Amino acid sequence: MTSERPVRVLVAGLGNMGRSHALAYAKNPGFEIVSLVNRSDVPLPVELGGHEIRRSLDDEIKELAPDLVSINTYSDSHAAYAIKAMEAGAHVFVEKPLATTVADAERVVAAAKANGRKLVVGYILRHHPSWMRLIEEARRLGGPYVFRMNLNQQSSGPTWETHKQLMKTTSPIVDCGVHYLDVMCQITDARPVQVRGMGVRLTEEVAPHMYNYGHLQVLFDDGSVGWYEAGWGPMMSETAFFVKDVISPNGCVSIVMDESAKSDDIDTHTRTSVIRLHRSETGPDGKFLKSDDHLSMEGEPDHQALCDREQAFVLKAIREDLDLTRHMDDAVKSLRVCLAADESVRTGHAVKL
């Protein structure tokens, strides 16, 4: 493939993320959208006008032979669709989580390697300059670390309907947790060794086997510990819905969220407002030697701009033949931790990794 010819992309799934990624392809001259696939008709923004929504991913792959298949469907279809696309010769972008089991995630990675295709998993925070800065500052402090992170969402109306659909197959601590376990693993190079999860079903609107609130604790082999919390639904509190805090012996680095932010605003899931950097050094009088730094993240990209950056990375990976081995391994690692937490919720026992 020459750099002049656009990458022909088929977009599967037109929910919030699928539409955003489709818009990113439409705006980037390096891509050409050849088909949109969704199980039902949905309103499309003007930028996607002229594209008919198709129903069958199999038929579209067979007929159009796209260079890239962008998979933004529900989690339980990710692995099968990704493998089908790569075996047909397409590169794949797949939204997180990569799969709903570790075995399926490993099958997807194996298919990418066997077919010589690029596989990019939708860890959007990896393309956010503010989160990249958070990781950089935390690594500079040095471990072992305490990770305190959550993302609770007080949802209602269409957002709650989407959450209920997601929970037919995937719990909140898996669906959202993979992002933040990925951040933890980028900060510490240590290996996760044990996970404990707890969950509560706070509504009869989800199946008896599912819970809409959960949290996990993870231990790393360097002594670091992590906590992650996620809950969805109309009963969730807006108090402290967004905690992103990394503590080390040398201080801590934290995201300070605007107090007016709302948990059902998708932009607040990535927006940082301010990064606070605190150093623990004290002088002879026991007082801190340095005041906290407040790193303004003014002008940071919004959700659509982040999707644009993420798909620009997909284009770069294809055209420059980037080695994505670490990227794929990290996706499996973070999923393994979150699925182990889900297992712990259901069994009541800690899980050794």
C-alpha positions as a printed Julia matrix, in Angstrom:
353×3 Matrix{Float64}:
   0.0     0.0    0.0
   1.44    3.36  -1.02
   1.17    6.37   1.23
  -0.85    8.23  -1.45
  -3.78    5.83  -1.6
  -6.32    6.29   1.21
  -6.86    3.39   3.58
 -10.29    1.98   2.76
 -12.15    1.52   6.04
 -15.35   -0.3    6.97
 -16.92    0.96  10.21
 -18.95   -1.57  12.22
 -21.06   -0.19  15.06
 -22.42    3.37  15.11
 -22.97    4.06  18.79
 -21.18    6.93  20.55
 -17.67    5.65  19.86
 -18.44    4.26  16.41
 -19.86    7.59  15.21
 -16.89    9.46  16.64
 -14.41    7.15  14.92
 -16.37    7.36  11.66
 -16.15   11.16  11.86
 -12.39   10.86  12.42
 -12.07    8.77   9.25
 -14.25   11.19   7.3
 -12.07   14.17   8.29
  -8.72   12.47   7.65
  -7.69   12.4    3.96
  -5.66    9.3    4.7
  -8.9     7.3    5.02
 -11.81    6.53   2.73
 -15.0     5.15   4.3
 -16.3     2.36   2.07
 -19.16    1.15   4.27
 -21.01    1.74   7.53
 -22.5    -1.32   9.24
 -25.0    -1.23  12.1
 -27.76   -3.54  13.27
 -30.34   -0.72  12.98
 -30.71    2.63  11.25
 -29.44    5.55  13.32
 -29.24    9.3   12.63
 -25.93   10.25  11.02
 -24.13   13.59  11.2
 -23.92   15.54   7.96
 -20.25   14.59   7.54
 -21.32   10.97   7.07
 -24.13   11.78   4.68
 -24.25    9.74   1.52
 -23.36    6.49   3.27
 -26.08    3.86   3.44
 -26.1     1.84   6.65
 -25.63   -1.84   5.9
 -26.57   -4.77   8.11
 -24.13   -7.63   7.37
 -20.49   -7.23   8.32
 -19.68  -10.57   6.67
 -21.18   -9.51   3.34
 -19.47   -6.11   3.38
 -16.04   -7.59   4.13
 -16.46  -10.19   1.37
 -17.76   -7.72  -1.22
 -15.57   -4.69  -0.48
 -12.27   -6.2    0.8
 -11.52   -3.17   3.02
  -7.98   -2.35   4.14
  -9.19   -1.64   7.69
 -12.21   -2.78   9.7
 -13.13   -0.53  12.64
 -15.04   -2.58  15.22
 -17.15   -0.52  17.63
 -19.87   -3.05  18.41
 -20.79   -4.58  21.78
 -17.96   -6.37  23.55
 -19.14   -9.94  23.03
 -18.73   -9.59  19.24
 -15.25   -8.0   19.25
 -13.13  -11.14  19.05
 -15.13  -12.92  16.34
 -15.38   -9.82  14.15
 -11.68   -8.96  14.57
 -10.51  -12.45  13.65
 -12.89  -12.61  10.67
 -11.59   -9.26   9.38
  -7.91  -10.15   9.76
  -8.34  -13.54   8.13
  -9.94  -11.68   5.2
  -6.79   -9.53   4.92
  -7.87   -6.37   6.77
  -6.13   -4.5    9.54
  -8.3    -3.97  12.62
  -9.13   -1.21  15.04
 -11.27   -2.57  17.88
 -12.8    -0.66  20.74
 -11.93   -1.76  24.26
 -12.28   -4.26  25.78
 -10.52   -6.42  23.2
 -12.71   -9.41  24.11
 -14.84  -10.77  26.94
 -12.4   -13.59  27.86
  -8.63  -13.74  28.06
  -8.62  -16.78  25.75
 -10.51  -14.84  23.07
  -8.21  -11.82  23.47
  -5.19  -14.08  22.98
  -6.85  -15.59  19.88
  -7.27  -12.12  18.39
  -3.62  -11.25  19.02
  -2.54  -14.59  17.55
  -4.65  -13.9   14.44
  -2.99  -10.51  14.0
   0.45  -12.08  14.15
  -0.45  -15.05  11.93
  -1.96  -12.84   9.24
   0.58  -10.03   9.46
  -2.13   -7.48  10.21
  -2.11   -4.44  12.47
  -4.33   -4.62  15.55
  -4.97   -1.38  17.46
  -7.13   -1.5   20.6
  -9.14    1.58  21.58
  -7.2     2.82  24.59
  -8.0     6.46  23.88
  -6.13    7.77  26.95
  -2.86    6.71  25.3
  -3.39    9.55  22.83
  -4.32   12.23  25.39
  -1.46   14.7   26.09
  -2.68   15.3   29.66
  -2.76   11.59  30.54
   0.64   11.15  28.9
   1.9    13.94  31.19
   0.29   12.28  34.24
   2.1     9.02  33.44
   5.39   10.86  32.85
   5.19   12.75  36.15
   4.23    9.61  38.1
   7.12    7.61  36.64
   9.49   10.46  37.52
   8.37   10.23  41.17
   9.27    6.53  41.3
   7.5     3.62  42.97
   6.16    1.68  44.65
   2.82    3.3   43.9
  -0.66    3.59  45.26
  -3.18    4.0   42.42
  -6.59    5.46  43.33
  -8.91    5.71  40.33
 -12.6     5.61  39.57
 -15.2     6.58  36.99
 -18.77    6.4   38.28
 -21.53    7.5   35.91
 -24.93    8.74  37.03
 -26.84    7.74  33.91
 -30.45    8.11  32.82
 -32.48    8.07  29.61
 -30.62    6.87  26.51
 -27.29    6.66  28.4
 -28.79    4.29  30.98
 -30.29    2.22  28.15
 -26.83    1.92  26.61
 -25.33    0.94  29.97
 -27.99   -1.76  30.46
 -27.24   -3.12  27.0
 -23.51   -3.22  27.79
 -24.18   -5.05  31.06
 -25.81   -7.94  29.24
 -22.25   -9.17  28.7
 -19.76   -6.86  30.47
 -19.61   -5.34  33.95
 -18.6    -1.69  34.52
 -15.28   -2.64  36.16
 -14.31   -4.58  33.02
 -15.67   -2.2   30.37
 -14.13    0.94  31.91
 -11.48   -0.66  34.09
  -9.25   -1.76  31.22
  -8.45    1.91  30.52
  -7.22    2.59  34.03
  -5.43   -0.73  34.56
  -3.6     0.12  31.34
  -2.58    3.45  32.87
  -1.4     1.71  36.06
   0.67   -0.75  34.05
   2.22    2.06  32.0
   3.31    3.8   35.21
   4.76    0.75  36.92
   6.53   -1.9   34.89
   5.75   -4.38  37.67
   3.64   -7.46  37.09
   0.1    -7.71  38.53
   0.05  -10.75  40.83
  -3.28  -10.75  42.7
  -6.73   -9.21  42.25
  -9.76   -8.89  44.5
 -13.12   -7.6   43.3
 -16.4    -6.69  44.99
 -19.68   -5.84  43.3
 -23.3    -4.98  44.09
 -26.44   -5.2   41.95
 -28.2    -1.95  42.8
 -31.12   -2.35  40.41
 -33.49   -5.02  39.15
 -33.17   -3.51  35.66
 -30.06   -5.63  35.05
 -29.92   -9.42  34.96
 -29.48  -11.28  38.29
 -26.02  -12.47  37.23
 -24.78   -8.89  36.65
 -23.84   -6.02  38.98
 -23.87   -2.33  38.09
 -21.4    -1.21  40.78
 -18.01   -2.75  41.44
 -14.5    -2.07  42.58
 -11.23   -3.97  42.42
  -7.93   -4.03  44.26
  -4.78   -5.21  42.47
  -1.35   -6.08  43.9
   1.84   -5.74  41.86
   5.09   -7.65  42.4
   6.99   -4.43  43.27
   4.67   -3.75  46.2
   2.46   -1.29  44.33
  -1.29   -1.48  44.95
  -4.2    -0.24  42.85
  -7.88    0.5   43.43
 -10.46    1.08  40.71
 -14.2     1.74  41.09
 -16.96    1.95  38.49
 -20.73    2.17  38.78
 -23.48    2.95  36.27
 -27.09    3.98  36.73
 -29.63    6.56  37.91
 -28.83    5.8   41.56
 -25.11    6.63  41.33
 -23.75    9.61  43.25
 -22.21   12.61  41.5
 -19.94   13.09  44.53
 -16.33   12.12  43.8
 -17.25   10.39  40.56
 -13.83   11.19  39.13
 -10.76   10.27  41.19
  -7.36    9.93  39.5
  -4.58    9.88  42.08
  -1.1     8.29  42.02
   0.92    8.29  45.25
   4.58    7.34  45.72
   7.17    7.73  48.52
   8.28   10.94  46.82
   4.89   12.6   46.51
   1.8    12.3   44.37
   0.31   13.41  41.08
  -3.43   13.92  40.75
  -6.03   15.06  38.27
  -8.18   17.85  39.67
 -11.61   17.89  38.02
 -13.79   20.98  37.67
 -16.45   20.78  40.39
 -19.19   21.62  37.88
 -18.41   18.56  35.73
 -21.1    15.9   35.31
 -20.43   12.18  35.1
 -22.72   11.6   32.1
 -20.77   14.11  29.96
 -18.44   11.95  27.85
 -15.85   14.74  27.62
 -15.36   14.66  31.42
 -14.21   11.03  31.16
 -10.92   12.24  29.65
 -10.72   15.94  30.5
  -8.22   16.78  33.23
  -8.57   20.54  33.92
  -5.48   20.62  36.17
  -2.74   18.17  37.15
  -1.54   18.73  40.72
   2.02   17.63  41.45
   2.95   17.29  45.14
   6.45   16.48  46.44
   6.98   14.91  49.85
  10.41   16.42  50.73
  10.5    18.32  54.0
  13.15   20.58  55.55
  14.72   20.61  59.03
  11.55   22.26  60.38
   9.42   19.41  59.02
   7.67   21.66  56.53
   7.45   20.99  52.81
  10.35   22.36  50.79
   8.23   23.01  47.7
   4.66   24.07  47.19
   2.47   22.01  44.9
   2.67   22.61  41.17
  -0.61   23.06  39.32
  -0.11   22.16  35.68
  -2.85   23.75  33.6
  -4.21   21.53  30.85
  -6.07   24.38  29.17
  -6.69   23.73  25.49
  -6.59   19.95  25.79
  -8.41   17.98  23.08
 -12.1    17.17  23.47
 -13.54   13.7   22.9
 -13.81   14.01  19.12
 -10.29   15.42  18.82
  -9.02   12.44  20.83
 -10.76   10.05  18.43
  -9.12   11.97  15.57
  -5.71   11.45  17.22
  -6.38    7.78  17.85
  -7.31    7.08  14.24
  -4.3     9.09  13.05
  -2.22    6.6   15.07
  -4.0     3.72  13.32
  -3.05    5.25   9.96
   0.55    5.69  11.11
   0.7     2.07  12.33
  -0.43    0.81   8.93
   1.65    3.08   6.72
   4.84    2.96   8.76
   4.51   -0.73   9.72
   4.79    0.01  13.44
   5.59   -2.87  15.78
   2.47   -3.21  17.92
   3.62   -6.21  19.98
   3.78   -4.26  23.26
   0.48   -2.52  22.47
  -1.29   -5.87  21.98
   0.35   -7.48  25.01
  -0.68   -4.56  27.21
  -4.27   -4.86  26.01
  -4.36   -8.51  27.06
  -2.67   -7.74  30.4
  -5.16   -5.06  31.46
  -8.08   -7.23  30.36
  -6.71  -10.18  32.33
  -6.67   -8.1   35.54
 -10.22   -6.79  35.07
 -11.65  -10.21  34.19
  -9.92  -11.67  37.25
 -11.62   -8.97  39.34
 -14.95   -9.95  37.78
 -14.23  -13.58  38.68
 -13.44  -12.5   42.24
 -16.76  -10.65  42.49
 -18.61  -13.8   41.49
 -16.62  -16.27  43.62
 -15.89  -14.13  46.66
 -12.21  -15.1   46.54
  -9.04  -13.26  45.53
  -7.54  -14.41  42.22
  -3.84  -15.01  41.72
  -2.49  -14.05  38.31
